[in-house]
Amino acid sequence: KNKLLISVCTEKTSWINSLIPNLLLEWIKKGHQCSWVHSTKDLNKGDICFYLSYETIVKKKVLKKFKNNLVIHASDLPKGKGWSPLSWQILKGYKKIVVSLIEAEDKVDSGKIYRQLSKNFSGYELLDQMQSSLRQLTSKLCNYAIKNYPQTLKKGKLQKGNETYFQRRFPKDSKLNINRSIKSQFNLLRINDNKLYPSFFYYKKNKYL
């Protein structure tokens, strides 16, 4: 059985981080060697590196350290490349979110697709519930890549069709319009993060969270 050298790279404050210890524990029990870092500077050579919710473009010299560099992106690629795909799709009224396991390439979110899973939301879930669902799908896709490696990653399909890109979201994008109904802004309320990107509005020159 293949014993792999597996690395995981995430942002220090990422919502995905609560998933990582369990994933690593599972892999270590199966005899794999694992490391978890928050910067590509700390990556050593290995078989596979997962970049999960990592916001920096990874340089070619880093990608060369691994046989496979894998990204999990929450859109039906090539549609929805770029930043915060879950948030943008929910804002646009999507109920079905596709999550893609892809090879990391120089060009953002452009690599081969190895597998896709999807989740249908009802339209009432808030951010933490949606992220919990995405964590489950991420876990399934990571385990899929590892389970029969390298066979699992031999059958990737190239992305086809028109690309679309989402822009980065900033705290200012969480602003509510007090002249519009709550109902019409419900999807914006759903995707806002009470700690990092809380919903807010201005009234009589005062800011309210």
Contacts in CASP RR format, 6 or more apart in sequence:
PFRMAT RR
TARGET T0000
AUTHOR 0000-0000-0000
METHOD contacts of the structure
MODEL  1
KNKLLISVCTEKTSWINSLIPNLLLEWIKKGHQCSWVHSTKDLNKGDICF
YLSYETIVKKKVLKKFKNNLVIHASDLPKGKGWSPLSWQILKGYKKIVVS
LIEAEDKVDSGKIYRQLSKNFSGYELLDQMQSSLRQLTSKLCNYAIKNYP
QTLKKGKLQKGNETYFQRRFPKDSKLNINRSIKSQFNLLRINDNKLYPSF
FYYKKNKYL
1 30 0 8 1.000
2 149 0 8 1.000
2 150 0 8 1.000
3 31 0 8 1.000
3 32 0 8 1.000
3 33 0 8 1.000
4 27 0 8 1.000
4 32 0 8 1.000
4 33 0 8 1.000
4 46 0 8 1.000
4 47 0 8 1.000
4 48 0 8 1.000
4 146 0 8 1.000
4 149 0 8 1.000
5 32 0 8 1.000
5 33 0 8 1.000
5 45 0 8 1.000
5 46 0 8 1.000
5 47 0 8 1.000
5 48 0 8 1.000
6 27 0 8 1.000
6 32 0 8 1.000
6 33 0 8 1.000
6 34 0 8 1.000
6 35 0 8 1.000
6 46 0 8 1.000
6 47 0 8 1.000
6 48 0 8 1.000
6 49 0 8 1.000
6 50 0 8 1.000
6 146 0 8 1.000
7 34 0 8 1.000
7 35 0 8 1.000
7 36 0 8 1.000
7 37 0 8 1.000
7 43 0 8 1.000
7 44 0 8 1.000
7 46 0 8 1.000
7 48 0 8 1.000
7 49 0 8 1.000
7 50 0 8 1.000
7 66 0 8 1.000
8 20 0 8 1.000
8 23 0 8 1.000
8 24 0 8 1.000
8 34 0 8 1.000
8 35 0 8 1.000
8 36 0 8 1.000
8 37 0 8 1.000
8 49 0 8 1.000
8 50 0 8 1.000
8 52 0 8 1.000
9 36 0 8 1.000
9 37 0 8 1.000
9 38 0 8 1.000
9 39 0 8 1.000
9 40 0 8 1.000
9 43 0 8 1.000
9 49 0 8 1.000
9 50 0 8 1.000
9 51 0 8 1.000
9 52 0 8 1.000
9 54 0 8 1.000
9 58 0 8 1.000
10 16 0 8 1.000
10 17 0 8 1.000
10 20 0 8 1.000
10 36 0 8 1.000
10 38 0 8 1.000
10 51 0 8 1.000
10 52 0 8 1.000
10 53 0 8 1.000
10 54 0 8 1.000
11 38 0 8 1.000
11 53 0 8 1.000
11 54 0 8 1.000
11 55 0 8 1.000
12 38 0 8 1.000
13 196 0 8 1.000
14 52 0 8 1.000
14 53 0 8 1.000
14 54 0 8 1.000
15 53 0 8 1.000
15 131 0 8 1.000
15 135 0 8 1.000
16 52 0 8 1.000
16 53 0 8 1.000
16 135 0 8 1.000
16 138 0 8 1.000
18 135 0 8 1.000
19 52 0 8 1.000
19 135 0 8 1.000
19 138 0 8 1.000
19 139 0 8 1.000
20 36 0 8 1.000
20 52 0 8 1.000
22 139 0 8 1.000
23 139 0 8 1.000
23 142 0 8 1.000
23 143 0 8 1.000
24 34 0 8 1.000
24 36 0 8 1.000
26 143 0 8 1.000
27 34 0 8 1.000
27 146 0 8 1.000
28 34 0 8 1.000
32 146 0 8 1.000
35 43 0 8 1.000
35 44 0 8 1.000
37 43 0 8 1.000
40 56 0 8 1.000
40 58 0 8 1.000
40 59 0 8 1.000
40 62 0 8 1.000
43 49 0 8 1.000
43 62 0 8 1.000
43 65 0 8 1.000
44 65 0 8 1.000
45 65 0 8 1.000
45 66 0 8 1.000
46 65 0 8 1.000
46 66 0 8 1.000
46 67 0 8 1.000
47 66 0 8 1.000
47 67 0 8 1.000
47 68 0 8 1.000
47 149 0 8 1.000
48 66 0 8 1.000
48 67 0 8 1.000
48 68 0 8 1.000
48 69 0 8 1.000
48 70 0 8 1.000
48 145 0 8 1.000
48 146 0 8 1.000
48 149 0 8 1.000
49 65 0 8 1.000
49 66 0 8 1.000
49 68 0 8 1.000
49 69 0 8 1.000
49 70 0 8 1.000
50 70 0 8 1.000
50 71 0 8 1.000
50 72 0 8 1.000
50 142 0 8 1.000
50 145 0 8 1.000
51 58 0 8 1.000
51 69 0 8 1.000
51 70 0 8 1.000
51 71 0 8 1.000
51 104 0 8 1.000
52 71 0 8 1.000
52 72 0 8 1.000
52 138 0 8 1.000
52 142 0 8 1.000
55 83 0 8 1.000
57 108 0 8 1.000
58 69 0 8 1.000
58 104 0 8 1.000
60 106 0 8 1.000
63 69 0 8 1.000
63 104 0 8 1.000
63 105 0 8 1.000
63 106 0 8 1.000
67 150 0 8 1.000
68 103 0 8 1.000
68 145 0 8 1.000
68 149 0 8 1.000
68 150 0 8 1.000
68 153 0 8 1.000
69 103 0 8 1.000
69 104 0 8 1.000
70 101 0 8 1.000
70 102 0 8 1.000
70 103 0 8 1.000
70 104 0 8 1.000
70 114 0 8 1.000
70 142 0 8 1.000
70 145 0 8 1.000
70 153 0 8 1.000
71 101 0 8 1.000
71 102 0 8 1.000
71 103 0 8 1.000
71 104 0 8 1.000
71 109 0 8 1.000
72 99 0 8 1.000
72 100 0 8 1.000
72 101 0 8 1.000
72 102 0 8 1.000
72 137 0 8 1.000
72 138 0 8 1.000
72 141 0 8 1.000
72 142 0 8 1.000
73 81 0 8 1.000
73 82 0 8 1.000
73 85 0 8 1.000
73 99 0 8 1.000
73 100 0 8 1.000
73 102 0 8 1.000
73 109 0 8 1.000
74 85 0 8 1.000
74 86 0 8 1.000
74 89 0 8 1.000
74 97 0 8 1.000
74 98 0 8 1.000
74 99 0 8 1.000
74 100 0 8 1.000
74 134 0 8 1.000
75 81 0 8 1.000
75 85 0 8 1.000
75 89 0 8 1.000
75 97 0 8 1.000
75 98 0 8 1.000
75 100 0 8 1.000
75 166 0 8 1.000
76 98 0 8 1.000
76 100 0 8 1.000
76 116 0 8 1.000
77 100 0 8 1.000
77 102 0 8 1.000
77 109 0 8 1.000
77 113 0 8 1.000
77 159 0 8 1.000
78 109 0 8 1.000
78 110 0 8 1.000
78 159 0 8 1.000
78 160 0 8 1.000
78 161 0 8 1.000
78 162 0 8 1.000
78 163 0 8 1.000
78 164 0 8 1.000
79 162 0 8 1.000
79 163 0 8 1.000
79 164 0 8 1.000
80 88 0 8 1.000
80 89 0 8 1.000
80 109 0 8 1.000
80 163 0 8 1.000
80 164 0 8 1.000
80 165 0 8 1.000
80 166 0 8 1.000
81 108 0 8 1.000
81 109 0 8 1.000
81 110 0 8 1.000
81 163 0 8 1.000
81 164 0 8 1.000
81 165 0 8 1.000
81 166 0 8 1.000
82 108 0 8 1.000
82 109 0 8 1.000
82 165 0 8 1.000
82 166 0 8 1.000
82 167 0 8 1.000
83 166 0 8 1.000
83 167 0 8 1.000
83 168 0 8 1.000
83 169 0 8 1.000
84 166 0 8 1.000
84 168 0 8 1.000
84 169 0 8 1.000
85 166 0 8 1.000
86 97 0 8 1.000
86 130 0 8 1.000
86 131 0 8 1.000
86 134 0 8 1.000
86 191 0 8 1.000
87 169 0 8 1.000
87 191 0 8 1.000
88 166 0 8 1.000
88 169 0 8 1.000
89 97 0 8 1.000
90 97 0 8 1.000
90 121 0 8 1.000
90 130 0 8 1.000
90 187 0 8 1.000
90 190 0 8 1.000
90 191 0 8 1.000
91 187 0 8 1.000
91 188 0 8 1.000
91 191 0 8 1.000
93 187 0 8 1.000
95 120 0 8 1.000
95 121 0 8 1.000
95 122 0 8 1.000
95 123 0 8 1.000
96 118 0 8 1.000
96 119 0 8 1.000
96 120 0 8 1.000
96 121 0 8 1.000
97 118 0 8 1.000
97 119 0 8 1.000
97 121 0 8 1.000
97 130 0 8 1.000
97 134 0 8 1.000
98 116 0 8 1.000
98 117 0 8 1.000
98 118 0 8 1.000
99 116 0 8 1.000
99 117 0 8 1.000
99 118 0 8 1.000
99 119 0 8 1.000
99 134 0 8 1.000
99 137 0 8 1.000
99 138 0 8 1.000
99 141 0 8 1.000
100 113 0 8 1.000
100 115 0 8 1.000
100 116 0 8 1.000
101 113 0 8 1.000
101 114 0 8 1.000
101 115 0 8 1.000
101 116 0 8 1.000
101 141 0 8 1.000
101 142 0 8 1.000
101 144 0 8 1.000
101 145 0 8 1.000
102 109 0 8 1.000
102 111 0 8 1.000
102 112 0 8 1.000
102 113 0 8 1.000
102 114 0 8 1.000
103 111 0 8 1.000
103 112 0 8 1.000
103 114 0 8 1.000
103 153 0 8 1.000
103 156 0 8 1.000
104 111 0 8 1.000
105 111 0 8 1.000
110 159 0 8 1.000
111 158 0 8 1.000
111 159 0 8 1.000
112 156 0 8 1.000
112 157 0 8 1.000
112 158 0 8 1.000
112 159 0 8 1.000
113 156 0 8 1.000
113 157 0 8 1.000
113 158 0 8 1.000
113 159 0 8 1.000
114 144 0 8 1.000
114 145 0 8 1.000
114 152 0 8 1.000
114 153 0 8 1.000
114 155 0 8 1.000
114 156 0 8 1.000
115 141 0 8 1.000
115 144 0 8 1.000
115 145 0 8 1.000
115 152 0 8 1.000
117 137 0 8 1.000
117 140 0 8 1.000
117 141 0 8 1.000
119 133 0 8 1.000
119 134 0 8 1.000
119 137 0 8 1.000
121 130 0 8 1.000
121 133 0 8 1.000
123 190 0 8 1.000
125 133 0 8 1.000
125 190 0 8 1.000
126 190 0 8 1.000
127 190 0 8 1.000
127 191 0 8 1.000
127 192 0 8 1.000
127 193 0 8 1.000
130 190 0 8 1.000
130 191 0 8 1.000
144 152 0 8 1.000
145 152 0 8 1.000
145 153 0 8 1.000
146 152 0 8 1.000
169 197 0 8 1.000
171 196 0 8 1.000
171 197 0 8 1.000
173 197 0 8 1.000
174 188 0 8 1.000
174 192 0 8 1.000
174 197 0 8 1.000
174 198 0 8 1.000
174 199 0 8 1.000
174 200 0 8 1.000
175 199 0 8 1.000
175 200 0 8 1.000
175 201 0 8 1.000
175 202 0 8 1.000
176 185 0 8 1.000
176 188 0 8 1.000
176 189 0 8 1.000
176 199 0 8 1.000
176 200 0 8 1.000
176 201 0 8 1.000
177 185 0 8 1.000
177 201 0 8 1.000
178 201 0 8 1.000
178 202 0 8 1.000
178 203 0 8 1.000
182 189 0 8 1.000
188 199 0 8 1.000
189 199 0 8 1.000
192 198 0 8 1.000
192 199 0 8 1.000
198 209 0 8 1.000
199 209 0 8 1.000
200 207 0 8 1.000
200 208 0 8 1.000
200 209 0 8 1.000
201 207 0 8 1.000
201 208 0 8 1.000
202 208 0 8 1.000
END
